[in-house]
Amino acid sequence: MNRRLLAVPALAFAVLAVAGCSSKTGGTANPAPTAESGGSETSRSAADSAPRVPSPLNTANITSDACATIDATGRAKLALGDGTPRTTANGPSCTFQEAADPGNQIDVTTVTANKNGLQDVYDTKANDAYFEETQAYGYPAVYAAAVDDRKDGKCGVFIGVTDELAVNILVQYDNGAGATDPCAVVQKFGESMIQTLMGG
């Protein structure tokens, strides 16, 4: 089954590419080169407009395996099967599908190609069709994408898990409540991810 992929922001330092009609696996990455830096204070934009995370989370597992962003309890709440890991230029990625309906899926990318976390998303918000600040379990986040497909069951969010690292979550739902309100699904996934990274 072919489906359109969710369009997400074109970041200054890493781009999660917009794709037209393509395969069901979403979130292919095409980052531009990133500038390495020794610390967040010097690498963040001079505007420094993105909110800081309240407390950096332990991201050791998710920087090598994006399927570790959510535990079995979180998957059960969203009726998701085990994730399928992928390697992308933006960082490790994982695709979760609903166990009962593989047409509903969530793609998660730990955006290790960016070094400035949410600040890189804020720096390119002029490119986005929507850009809405939110939170996930108390952590700063932003709904953002280059094309607004929310009415078609697609919603994207970036969540800051440290000041240097953001996680991109893309919901692509064809059926059920998630097809009419995909951002509610992405919010639930994000909250479960934060709880997973907190250790429970």
Backbone hydrogen bonds in HBPLUS format (Angstrom, degrees):
<---DONOR---> <-ACCEPTOR-->    atom                        ^
c    i                          cat <-CA-CA->   ^        H-A-AA   ^      H-
h    n   atom  resd res      DA  || num        DHA   H-A  angle D-A-AA Bond
n    s   type  num  typ     dist DA aas  dist angle  dist       angle   num
A0003-ARG N   A0022-SER O   3.17 MM  19  5.91 152.0  2.26 160.5 167.1     1
A0022-SER N   A0003-ARG O   3.38 MM  19  5.91 164.2  2.40 124.2 127.8     2
A0030-ASN N   A0015-VAL O   2.91 MM  15  5.36 172.6  1.92 172.0 172.7     3
A0017-ALA N   A0028-THR O   3.14 MM  11  6.07 128.0  2.43 144.9 159.2     4
A0043-SER N   A0039-GLY O   3.17 MM   4  6.28 145.7  2.30 146.0 156.2     5
A0044-ARG N   A0040-SER O   3.10 MM   4  5.72 152.1  2.18 145.4 146.6     6
A0048-ASP N   A0045-SER O   3.03 MM   3  5.08 123.8  2.36  96.9 111.0     7
A0057-LEU N   A0161-VAL O   3.02 MM 104  5.71 167.2  2.03 159.8 163.9     8
A0063-THR N   A0059-THR O   3.14 MM   4  6.19 136.7  2.34 157.0 164.9     9
A0064-SER N   A0061-ASN O   3.27 MM   3  5.83 161.5  2.31 111.2 116.8    10
A0065-ASP N   A0061-ASN O   2.99 MM   4  6.03 136.3  2.18 141.3 154.5    11
A0068-ALA N   A0065-ASP O   3.07 MM   3  5.74 163.5  2.09 117.2 122.5    12
A0069-THR N   A0066-ALA O   3.13 MM   3  5.54 159.5  2.18 114.8 116.4    13
A0075-ARG N   A0071-ASP O   2.95 MM   4  6.29 158.7  2.00 154.9 161.6    14
A0076-ALA N   A0072-ALA O   2.95 MM   4  6.10 154.6  2.02 144.7 151.4    15
A0077-LYS N   A0073-THR O   3.14 MM   4  6.44 150.4  2.23 144.9 152.1    16
A0078-LEU N   A0075-ARG O   3.15 MM   3  5.29 129.5  2.42  98.2 111.0    17
A0080-LEU N   A0075-ARG O   2.83 MM   5  4.87 169.4  1.84 142.8 143.3    18
A0079-ALA N   A0076-ALA O   3.09 MM   3  4.75 159.3  2.14  97.8 104.1    19
A0099-ALA N   A0079-ALA O   2.98 MM  20  6.17 159.6  2.02 147.5 153.3    20
A0081-GLY N   A0097-GLN O   2.84 MM  16  5.80 169.2  1.85 168.6 168.1    21
A0084-THR N   A0095-THR O   2.86 MM  11  5.14 154.1  1.93 136.2 144.3    22
A0095-THR N   A0084-THR O   3.01 MM  11  5.14 160.6  2.04 132.8 137.2    23
A0086-ARG N   A0093-SER O   2.78 MM   7  5.01 157.4  1.83 141.5 138.2    24
A0093-SER N   A0086-ARG O   2.93 MM   7  5.01 170.8  1.94 151.8 148.8    25
A0091-GLY N   A0088-THR O   3.20 MM   3  5.29 146.0  2.32  99.7 109.2    26
A0113-ALA N   A0090-ASN O   3.01 MM  23  4.89 153.6  2.08 143.0 137.1    27
A0110-THR N   A0092-PRO O   2.98 MM  18  5.66 161.5  2.01 170.9 175.7    28
A0094-CYS N   A0108-VAL O   2.80 MM  14  5.24 142.2  1.94 147.5 158.1    29
A0108-VAL N   A0094-CYS O   2.85 MM  14  5.24 165.3  1.87 156.4 161.4    30
A0096-PHE N   A0106-ILE O   2.79 MM  10  5.10 171.6  1.79 155.5 158.2    31
A0106-ILE N   A0096-PHE O   2.72 MM  10  5.10 157.1  1.77 152.0 159.2    32
A0098-GLU N   A0104-ASN O   2.94 MM   6  5.64 160.8  1.98 159.2 160.9    33
A0101-ASP N   A0098-GLU O   3.26 MM   3  5.05 135.5  2.47  92.6 104.8    34
A0104-ASN N   A0101-ASP O   2.95 MM   3  5.86 170.8  1.95 130.4 132.8    35
A0105-GLN N   A0172-GLN O   3.04 MM  67  5.43 169.7  2.05 137.8 140.7    36
A0172-GLN N   A0105-GLN O   2.92 MM  67  5.43 163.8  1.94 173.5 169.5    37
A0107-ASP N   A0170-LEU O   2.84 MM  63  5.06 159.0  1.88 149.7 153.6    38
A0170-LEU N   A0107-ASP O   2.79 MM  63  5.06 163.6  1.81 155.2 160.4    39
A0109-THR N   A0168-ASN O   2.87 MM  59  5.17 159.8  1.91 150.5 156.9    40
A0168-ASN N   A0109-THR O   2.88 MM  59  5.17 164.2  1.90 158.2 157.9    41
A0112-THR N   A0110-THR O   2.78 MM   2  5.78 131.0  2.02 114.6  98.8    42
A0111-VAL N   A0166-ALA O   3.13 MM  55  5.90 147.6  2.24 155.5 165.2    43
A0114-ASN N   A0111-VAL O   3.35 MM   3  5.88 152.8  2.43 108.5 114.8    44
A0119-GLN N   A0116-ASN O   3.01 MM   3  5.52 132.5  2.24 149.5 143.6    45
A0120-ASP N   A0117-GLY O   3.30 MM   3  6.08 144.9  2.43 118.4 123.7    46
A0121-VAL N   A0118-LEU O   2.91 MM   3  5.15 126.3  2.21 103.7 118.2    47
A0122-TYR N   A0118-LEU O   2.99 MM   4  6.37 159.8  2.03 158.0 163.8    48
A0123-ASP N   A0119-GLN O   2.87 MM   4  6.05 149.6  1.97 147.7 156.1    49
A0124-THR N   A0121-VAL O   3.24 MM   3  5.58 147.6  2.35 104.8 113.3    50
A0125-LYS N   A0122-TYR O   3.31 MM   3  5.18 167.7  2.33 111.3 109.2    51
A0127-ASN N   A0124-THR O   3.02 MM   3  5.78 163.4  2.04 122.6 127.6    52
A0128-ASP N   A0125-LYS O   3.08 MM   3  5.30 165.8  2.10 111.9 116.4    53
A0129-ALA N   A0145-ALA O   2.70 MM  16  5.93 144.8  1.83 141.5 152.2    54
A0145-ALA N   A0130-TYR O   3.34 MM  15  5.94 144.7  2.48 148.6 151.2    55
A0132-GLU N   A0143-TYR O   2.82 MM  11  5.00 158.4  1.87 144.7 152.2    56
A0143-TYR N   A0132-GLU O   2.79 MM  11  5.00 158.6  1.83 152.7 148.5    57
A0134-THR N   A0141-ALA O   2.92 MM   7  5.11 163.9  1.95 135.5 132.2    58
A0141-ALA N   A0134-THR O   3.03 MM   7  5.11 145.3  2.15 143.4 133.5    59
A0136-ALA N   A0139-TYR O   2.82 MM   3  5.07 152.3  1.89 140.7 150.1    60
A0139-TYR N   A0136-ALA O   2.98 MM   3  5.07 162.1  2.01 108.4 114.1    61
A0160-GLY N   A0140-PRO O   2.93 MM  20  5.68 165.8  1.95 160.4 165.1    62
A0142-VAL N   A0158-PHE O   2.90 MM  16  5.42 147.0  2.01 149.2 159.2    63
A0158-PHE N   A0142-VAL O   2.96 MM  16  5.42 157.8  2.01 144.0 149.7    64
A0144-ALA N   A0156-GLY O   3.26 MM  12  5.92 146.5  2.38 125.0 134.7    65
A0152-ASP N   A0149-ASP O   2.87 MM   3  5.20 151.3  1.95 110.1 119.8    66
A0154-LYS N   A0149-ASP O   3.25 MM   5  5.38 152.6  2.32 135.5 134.9    67
A0153-GLY N   A0150-ARG O   3.30 MM   3  5.41 152.2  2.38 113.3 110.4    68
A0173-TYR N   A0153-GLY O   2.78 MM  20  4.91 165.3  1.80 150.6 150.5    69
A0155-CYS N   A0171-VAL O   3.07 MM  16  5.24 149.8  2.17 136.0 143.2    70
A0171-VAL N   A0155-CYS O   2.85 MM  16  5.24 174.1  1.86 161.4 162.4    71
A0157-VAL N   A0169-ILE O   3.00 MM  12  5.40 150.7  2.09 148.0 157.1    72
A0169-ILE N   A0157-VAL O   2.88 MM  12  5.40 164.7  1.90 160.3 165.5    73
A0159-ILE N   A0167-VAL O   2.92 MM   8  5.29 157.0  1.97 144.9 152.1    74
A0167-VAL N   A0159-ILE O   2.89 MM   8  5.29 156.1  1.95 144.0 150.0    75
A0161-VAL N   A0165-LEU O   3.05 MM   4  5.96 156.8  2.11 151.7 159.1    76
A0162-THR N   A0165-LEU O   3.31 MM   3  5.12 160.1  2.35 146.0 143.1    77
A0165-LEU N   A0162-THR O   3.39 MM   3  5.12 151.3  2.47  94.5 102.3    78
A0179-ALA N   A0176-GLY O   3.06 MM   3  5.61 149.5  2.16 111.9 120.3    79
A0180-THR N   A0177-ALA O   3.12 MM   3  5.53 139.6  2.29 107.5 117.6    80
A0181-ASP N   A0177-ALA O   2.99 MM   4  6.20 139.7  2.16 147.3 159.8    81
A0184-ALA N   A0181-ASP O   3.20 MM   3  5.71 143.1  2.34 110.0 119.1    82
A0185-VAL N   A0182-PRO O   3.09 MM   3  5.18 124.0  2.42  96.7 110.6    83
A0186-VAL N   A0182-PRO O   3.04 MM   4  6.42 159.8  2.08 151.6 156.8    84
A0187-GLN N   A0183-CYS O   2.96 MM   4  6.04 146.5  2.07 136.7 145.5    85
A0188-LYS N   A0184-ALA O   3.12 MM   4  6.32 155.6  2.18 140.0 145.5    86
A0189-PHE N   A0185-VAL O   2.95 MM   4  6.25 160.1  1.99 153.3 158.9    87
A0190-GLY N   A0186-VAL O   2.93 MM   4  6.08 160.9  1.97 142.7 148.3    88
A0191-GLU N   A0187-GLN O   2.97 MM   4  6.22 157.0  2.02 150.1 155.7    89
A0192-SER N   A0188-LYS O   3.02 MM   4  6.22 160.1  2.06 147.1 152.5    90
A0193-MET N   A0189-PHE O   2.82 MM   4  6.07 148.1  1.92 149.8 159.8    91
A0194-ILE N   A0190-GLY O   3.03 MM   4  6.32 161.4  2.07 150.1 153.4    92
A0195-GLN N   A0191-GLU O   3.07 MM   4  6.33 161.9  2.11 147.8 152.7    93
A0196-THR N   A0192-SER O   2.87 MM   4  6.07 150.6  1.96 143.2 151.7    94
A0197-LEU N   A0193-MET O   2.90 MM   4  6.21 161.4  1.93 156.4 160.5    95
A0198-MET N   A0194-ILE O   2.89 MM   4  6.09 135.0  2.10 142.7 155.5    96
A0200-GLY N   A0195-GLN O   2.90 MM   5  5.44 166.0  1.92 160.3 156.4    97
A0199-GLY N   A0196-THR O   2.98 MM   3  5.17 145.1  2.11 100.2 111.2    98
